[in-house]
Amino acid sequence: MNLLAKNETISKGTLENALSLCAPGTRESLEAVLCGKELFFEQGLHLATAEGADLQALVAVADHLRRETVGQAVTYVVNRNINFTNVCFVGCSFCGFGRGPQAADAYSLSFEEVVRRAQEAWDCGATEVCIQGGLRRDLDGFFYRDLLRAIKRVLPAMHVHAFSPMEIDYGVLKTGLPLRDYLQMMKDEGLGSIPGTAAEVLDDHIRRQLSPNKLPVARWVEVITTAHELRIPTTSTMMYGHVEEPADWVRHLLLLRSIQKRTGGFTEFVPLGFIHQNTRLYKHGGARPGAMRDEHLRVHALSRVLLHGAICNVQVSWVKLGIETSLACLQAGGNDFGGTLMEENISKAAGATFGEYVSPEEFRAYVRKIGRVPAERSTTYKIRRTFERPEDDPPPAPPALRFAPSEAHIAYTEGAY
């Protein structure tokens, strides 16, 4: 029996055992999704509060659905994250990154510096730059367009994954262009895809608690769906572990599922655990201190189950989870490790301590640790290369960049972070 067949046999036995031990109501919902049925709010809410044997069954089913949908590969993208400014007037209470324009540690990168960093990334093998920043009051309306032009002029083949729906909406406000015309202009200038961030939780009551200045749910959906109509793909995200409840997760996921059924434009879903340490929301007693291990597993597994048949890829955010919890979530429905990043400022500013860079060599070693197959992908999930065996790996090369020092990849232990 080959390794793949052996793994499938073990998985089937684990799944059947887990289903036999869970509560009848849990089993009924999980068996329904295994039969190809969509789950609805009440079923999703029941699973969102699963504990003990019910949680183990949810995780087992999510892992089975992952294998059935995308196989044994765990993908990653070689990219660089560039946050071009931390000056921001929005004032999100969950953010430790934003600064006022006069703050001692406020910064704004020039176009030349952004392009230099993008060129460095390209020279290190990156195929993507992910570009986001704060909202400056004095931002020129065509800043985002001109930044795209500067990058694509020098690196025409680099995929630019950039500008959250909040930034797109701000660009529309500043230029006075209709949303569709603005997005078409950005696509024409080389925008490859849009991060589906600024979602947090897609419920206006929750959003008012997190950031009264954030764009409302209807506008977030409008920006995303208009992008999809113009064939600009986006990611989708949800931030959890703060003031929201499990019912909010379910409504959020079902909204994303309904959008995907209409547009097909989401490349992946990325659950983002709240990093609490340096945020006003937590310091003022307005939020719980992030999620613990079972909640991370529950959210990732629930995402796979509720989005089954709609969004194929569930990404783990190693910069927020750490490596050990990321590996656990990759066995609870996840199939993508995200990007190498090379630099990361937003989670770090909020208190994350898991580093800013994971090399392709490290990704491949971590993936093999859980018996899966590493594969490098493009931003839109086209497989660039699969590494079936360690012998397939290219020889390791020392990084051309001097990465900022950070704490080691701390294993997840008890408690929140």
LUMNURO-253642 format. One record per residue (C-alpha): y, x, z. Coordinates in steps of 0.02 Angstrom, whole numbers, plus 50000, padded with zeros to 5 digits. Layout:
<nodes>
YXZ ...
</nodes>
This chain:
<nodes>
500005000050000 501685007549950 503155008550071 504094993849994 502584982350003 502244987950181 504044984350232 503964967150152 502344963150245 503094968650411 504674958650374 503684942850336 502714944650498 504314947650598 505144932450518 503684920850552 503544926950731 505414924950763 505414907250694 503924902450801 504834907750960 506534899450932 507074881850981 506604867550863 508404863950813 508694882150769 507074883050672 507504867450573 509184874650516 508474891750475 507004884550379 508224873850281 509204889050221 507574898050181 507164883250068 508814885749976 509834872250061 511644874550110 512014872950295 513444862150353 514644863050499 513534856050638 512074867150589 513224882250575 513994878950745 512274877950824 511824894850750 513514902350797 513064900350981 511284906850966 510634917751107 508984925751155 507524920451044 508694909650938 509804924650901 508284935250857 507734921750735 509484920750659 509494939650636 507734939650560 508184925850435 509824934450389 508894950650357 507614941350250 508994933050148 509834949850124 508224957450058 507924942449946 509714943049878 510134961449857 508554971049898 508364986650004 509914996149947 511344999450066 512865002949960 514445012849993 515995017449893 516845034449889 518655029949921 520245034750010 521285023350117 523175025850101 524345016150217 526025020050138 527135014050281 526965008050460 528684999950460 528424981150473 529434966250532 527994953650541 527534957750721 525694952750726 525144952750908 523424959750863 524144974950773 524474991850851 525044999550686 526734991750644 528364999950697 530214996050686 531215006250561 532055016450699 530465020550794 530155039050823 528445037950739 528955026550596 528505033350424 528575028850240 527695039250108 528555043249944 527725038549780 527435057149752 526485058549917 525425043249883 524985050149710 524605067349786 523385059449909 522595049049770 522385064849665 521575073849813 520365059349831 519945059649646 519605078249657 518395074649802 517425062049697 518305045949748 518285031549625 519455020249725 521055020849825 521375006649947 523235004549972 524104993450100 525604995050213 526834986250325 528194974650261 529904982850262 531424971550261 532274982950134 530794983450014 531284982849831 530504968049743 529604978949616 529024992249740 527184987449727 527254987149537 528105004049531 526845011549652 525435005649540 526305013249389 526485029949477 524635030849521 523965024749355 525105036449257 524245051349338 522515043849370 522175030549239 520315029449284 520575027349471 520215009749533 521705003449634 521154991049768 522814986149843 524034974149925 523454960350039 523904942150004 525314944450130 526014958850025 525774949049864 526714934349939 528104946149994 528214953449819 528384935949749 529764932049873 530694948149836 530594946849646 530794928149629 529374927649504 528084913549505 526474918849591 525424918349433 526704928549335 526834941249476 524954943549486 524794944949297 526134958349299 525184967849434 523564966449338 524414972649180 525054987749278 523314992449337 522914982449494 521024982249496 520674971249647 521484964349804 520924966249986 520614949150062 521444954450222 522854944950311 521524931350331 521174934450516 520514916850550 520924903750419 521554890750541 523424888050560 523314884550747 522444901350776 523634910250657 525154903950753 524434911950910 524084928350822 525654929750716 526914915650690 527624924950539 525964926150448 525774916450286 524914899550316 523124896150265 523614886050111 524654900550044 523264913250078 522064902249981 523324899949840 523584918749820 521714922049822 521224908149703 522624912249581 522044930349579 520274924549544 520874913249403 521684928649325 520044938249347 520714949349484 519274950649608 519594950949795 518644954249953 518574941550095 518714945250281 518744937350454 519374945050616 518374939750769 518304943750955 520054938251010 520654920251040 519514911150917 517934901150957 516274900150863 516824883950780 518254893750701 517014906150625 516034891950547 517554883250472 518194899950406 516524904150323 516334886950248 518084888050174 517664904850095 516044897550029 516964883049948 518214894849866 516814905849800 515904890849726 517484886549630 518054903849575 516654916749598 517994929749631 517474936949801 516544953449788 516024953649971 516324946950145 516874958950282 516804953650466 518124963450561 517884965350748 519524964650846 520054981650915 521014977151071 521554992551168 523314995451100 523784977751050 525084966351126 523884951551110 522664959451232 523914968051347 524814951651379 523194942751424 523074932551265 521384938451203 519674943951259 519304962651238 518434962051071 516614957751041 515034964251124 513464969051031 512644951851023 514244944150956 514334957250818 512534953350769 512844934650779 514384935250666 513574946350534 511954936250531 512894919650528 513924926050382 512384930050281 511594913150319 513134902250286 513684911850131 511934912750056 511984908149873 513864910949864 514414928349920 513024941149895 513734956049989 514074957450176 514954973450226 514964981750396 516584989750454 516005006350528 517775011050579 517804995850695 515974994850746 515455013050757 513905019350670 512555013050789 513174995050791 513464995950603 511645000650579 511114986050687 512184974150583 511444981250423 509794974650494 510604957750530 511114952950354 512284967150305 511994977050146 513574987450121 514265001850225 516035000850156 516985016350105 517175034550153 519025030650189 519555049050212 521015042950317 521275027050418 522795022050520 522745003450560 521145002450664 521515019350743 523235013250797 522434998150881 521275009550980 519735012550870 518885029150907 517535030150774 518415042250658 519255041450490 517965048750372 516105046950340 515495058250200 514295052150065 512995064050139 513185055750309 513075038350235 511445042750149 510705050050308 511195034750412 510465022750283 508815031950279 508755031350469 508435012550456 507195014150313 508355008250175 508925015750010 510695022649994 511675018949835 513445023449782 514375008749704 516005004849620 517304993549700 516544978649608 514754982949659 514144991049501 512855003949556 513405021449507 511875030349575 510385026149686 509655039749798 507835034749817 507335051349898 508285065249987 507815076549841 508915065549730 510465069949830 511745081549754 512025097749850 513275095049992 515005101749957 516315105750088 517725092850086 519285098349994 520355089050121 520745093650300 520315077350385 521225072450543 520205076450699 519445061650788 518145057950918 516335059150868 515465043350805 515205035650975 513625025450993 513915007451043 513445004751223 513744990251341 515454982551348 516854979751226 517974992551144 
</nodes>
